[in-house]
Amino acid sequence: MTTILHIDSSILGGYSVSRALSADIVAKELALHPGAQVIRRDLVADAALHLSDAHLAVFQGGDVTSPALGQDIAVGAAYIDDLFAADIIVIGAPMYNFSVPSQLKGWIDRVCVAGRTFQYGATGPEGLLPKGKKVFIASTRGGIYTGDSPAAGLEHQESYLQGVLGFIGLTDVTVIRAEGLNLGDEPKAAAVARAKAQIAALAA
């Protein structure tokens, strides 16, 4: 059975374009893979704690100092289990201040764990997630950061996320992008329509 991991990180709830696009991608993948199981992670509604010195102490063999910390470490471990279980990973990733939301960065900090999702070998870092997993990023941003845009050098959202995913072994990444969303109603509608057309064209 195919397993789809659906992650959202936008704080805008029902007003979020990235959430709408990630939902559309999941719906398309469910149509392509009937009977697939969906693991849902809303990093705003149910976020893990940010990485701290207390977490690192436990990772290095120290004691769990409180029930809350133990519970949160279990959540982080479950995030990693999600990645190993999933065949398809869908990430809603809006741009906030030229990068990803802190909620998504918090998830990244909990899944990039030496010995679990990557290791250092003789030739450098190696991703430990099994090959063959597909990742779809629903990327949204208010301005234009592609092509010869003067703002292209400020883009640390898609490039960062693709770099991190590749670091842990997730290299088959497709970006579904809607940008220029704050440039007026017509540019927004056109950008969303292009993204939706890209989703509709996805094939198994």
Secondary structure per residue as TSV (DSSP state, phi and psi in degrees):
chain	resnum	aa	ss	phi	psi
A	1	M	-	360.0	135.6
A	2	T	-	-74.0	138.2
A	3	T	E	-117.8	129.3
A	4	I	E	-112.4	126.0
A	5	L	E	-98.8	119.6
A	6	H	E	-113.3	113.2
A	7	I	E	-117.2	132.5
A	8	D	E	-124.7	148.8
A	9	S	-	-136.8	1.6
A	10	S	-	-74.1	141.7
A	11	I	S	-88.9	1.9
A	12	L	-	-90.9	0.2
A	13	G	G	56.4	-129.8
A	14	G	G	-67.1	-12.8
A	15	Y	G	-89.7	-2.1
A	16	S	-	-81.0	126.3
A	17	V	H	-73.9	-37.8
A	18	S	H	-63.8	-37.1
A	19	R	H	-66.4	-40.0
A	20	A	H	-64.5	-42.2
A	21	L	H	-69.9	-40.3
A	22	S	H	-63.6	-37.6
A	23	A	H	-64.7	-39.2
A	24	D	H	-64.8	-39.9
A	25	I	H	-63.4	-44.4
A	26	V	H	-62.0	-42.7
A	27	A	H	-61.2	-40.6
A	28	K	H	-65.4	-42.7
A	29	E	H	-66.7	-34.3
A	30	L	H	-66.1	-36.0
A	31	A	H	-68.1	-35.4
A	32	L	H	-77.3	-24.1
A	33	H	S	-130.0	74.1
A	34	P	T	-55.4	136.4
A	35	G	T	86.1	2.7
A	36	A	-	-63.3	148.5
A	37	Q	E	-93.4	140.3
A	38	V	E	-114.2	126.4
A	39	I	E	-99.1	123.2
A	40	R	E	-106.9	129.7
A	41	R	E	-131.3	108.2
A	42	D	E	-99.3	105.4
A	43	L	T	-76.1	-5.9
A	44	V	T	-94.9	-47.6
A	45	A	T	-71.3	-30.3
A	46	D	T	-142.7	70.2
A	47	A	-	-90.2	145.5
A	48	A	-	-78.9	163.8
A	49	L	-	-68.9	154.3
A	50	H	-	-68.3	151.6
A	51	L	-	-58.2	138.0
A	52	S	-	-139.6	173.7
A	53	D	H	-62.6	-31.4
A	54	A	H	-66.1	-39.0
A	55	H	H	-62.7	-47.7
A	56	L	H	-61.3	-37.1
A	57	A	H	-62.1	-41.4
A	58	V	H	-67.5	-41.6
A	59	F	H	-59.9	-28.8
A	60	Q	T	-94.1	13.3
A	61	G	T	103.2	3.6
A	62	G	-	-77.2	176.0
A	63	D	-	-82.2	150.0
A	64	V	-	-76.4	120.9
A	65	T	-	-89.7	-8.9
A	66	S	S	-159.1	155.2
A	67	P	H	-59.5	-36.2
A	68	A	H	-63.8	-40.8
A	69	L	H	-65.7	-43.5
A	70	G	H	-60.8	-41.0
A	71	Q	H	-64.5	-40.3
A	72	D	H	-70.7	-37.2
A	73	I	H	-62.7	-35.7
A	74	A	H	-65.3	-35.8
A	75	V	H	-63.7	-45.5
A	76	G	H	-60.6	-40.2
A	77	A	H	-63.9	-36.7
A	78	A	H	-66.7	-35.2
A	79	Y	H	-57.3	-42.7
A	80	I	H	-68.0	-42.1
A	81	D	H	-58.4	-38.7
A	82	D	H	-55.4	-46.3
A	83	L	H	-65.1	-39.6
A	84	F	H	-69.4	-33.4
A	85	A	H	-76.3	-28.3
A	86	A	-	-80.2	140.3
A	87	D	S	-92.3	-32.0
A	88	I	E	-129.9	132.0
A	89	I	E	-121.9	124.6
A	90	V	E	-117.5	122.3
A	91	I	E	-122.0	118.4
A	92	G	E	-83.1	116.2
A	93	A	E	-135.2	88.4
A	94	P	E	-74.3	158.5
A	95	M	-	-87.7	125.8
A	96	Y	B	-121.2	117.9
A	97	N	T	51.5	46.6
A	98	F	T	76.6	0.6
A	99	S	B	-137.2	-160.4
A	100	V	-	-88.9	160.1
A	101	P	-	-59.2	150.3
A	102	S	H	-60.8	-29.0
A	103	Q	H	-62.7	-41.0
A	104	L	H	-73.0	-37.1
A	105	K	H	-61.9	-38.4
A	106	G	H	-61.3	-40.4
A	107	W	H	-63.7	-44.0
A	108	I	H	-58.0	-43.9
A	109	D	H	-63.0	-25.1
A	110	R	H	-90.8	-16.8
A	111	V	H	-103.2	-15.7
A	112	C	-	-89.4	87.0
A	113	V	-	-125.4	120.1
A	114	A	B	-58.5	132.9
A	115	G	T	91.2	-17.2
A	116	R	T	-109.5	-54.1
A	117	T	T	-113.3	-11.0
A	118	F	E	-154.9	163.1
A	119	Q	E	-148.5	159.5
A	120	Y	E	-99.5	119.1
A	121	G	E	-107.4	-167.0
A	122	A	T	-64.2	-27.2
A	123	T	T	-105.2	8.9
A	124	G	E	115.9	-162.6
A	125	P	E	-68.9	144.7
A	126	E	E	-132.5	128.7
A	127	G	E	-71.4	141.6
A	128	L	-	-107.0	-3.1
A	129	L	S	-73.7	140.1
A	130	P	-	-59.4	147.4
A	131	K	T	-71.2	160.0
A	132	G	T	100.1	-7.3
A	133	K	-	-78.2	140.8
A	134	K	E	-104.8	138.9
A	135	V	E	-121.6	135.1
A	136	F	E	-121.2	126.8
A	137	I	E	-106.9	120.2
A	138	A	E	-89.0	97.0
A	139	S	E	-99.1	128.5
A	140	T	E	-132.5	147.8
A	141	R	E	-160.8	152.5
A	142	G	S	-74.3	-33.5
A	143	G	S	-105.5	-170.6
A	144	I	-	-107.3	125.5
A	145	Y	-	-127.4	11.0
A	146	T	S	-106.4	169.7
A	147	G	T	61.7	-135.8
A	148	D	T	-97.1	23.9
A	149	S	-	-59.6	137.8
A	150	P	T	-59.7	-20.3
A	151	A	T	-91.5	2.5
A	152	A	G	-57.8	-34.2
A	153	G	G	-70.8	-11.1
A	154	L	G	-93.8	2.4
A	155	E	-	-80.0	108.3
A	156	H	-	-129.3	32.1
A	157	Q	S	-106.5	-73.4
A	158	E	H	-62.7	-44.6
A	159	S	H	-62.7	-41.9
A	160	Y	H	-64.0	-47.5
A	161	L	H	-64.6	-41.8
A	162	Q	H	-64.8	-38.5
A	163	G	H	-63.5	-45.0
A	164	V	H	-64.3	-45.2
A	165	L	H	-62.5	-42.2
A	166	G	H	-62.6	-34.1
A	167	F	H	-61.0	-33.6
A	168	I	T	-98.6	6.7
A	169	G	T	106.1	4.7
A	170	L	-	-99.1	95.7
A	171	T	-	-109.7	-12.9
A	172	D	E	-91.3	84.5
A	173	V	E	-119.2	127.9
A	174	T	E	-114.1	127.8
A	175	V	E	-99.9	122.8
A	176	I	E	-102.9	109.5
A	177	R	E	-113.9	136.7
A	178	A	E	-128.7	107.0
A	179	E	E	-121.9	167.4
A	180	G	-	77.1	25.5
A	181	L	T	-71.2	-17.7
A	182	N	T	-102.0	14.8
A	183	L	S	-96.4	8.5
A	184	G	-	125.4	164.7
A	185	D	H	-63.0	-43.4
A	186	E	H	-67.5	-48.5
A	187	P	H	-59.8	-37.2
A	188	K	H	-63.8	-48.1
A	189	A	H	-61.4	-39.9
A	190	A	H	-66.5	-41.0
A	191	A	H	-64.9	-43.0
A	192	V	H	-66.0	-40.1
A	193	A	H	-62.6	-40.1
A	194	R	H	-63.2	-41.6
A	195	A	H	-65.0	-41.5
A	196	K	H	-65.7	-35.8
A	197	A	H	-66.2	-38.1
A	198	Q	H	-63.5	-39.9
A	199	I	H	-65.6	-44.0
A	200	A	H	-61.6	-27.9
A	201	A	T	-86.2	-3.6
A	202	L	-	-61.8	140.6
A	203	A	-	-124.8	155.2
A	204	A	-	-64.6	360.0
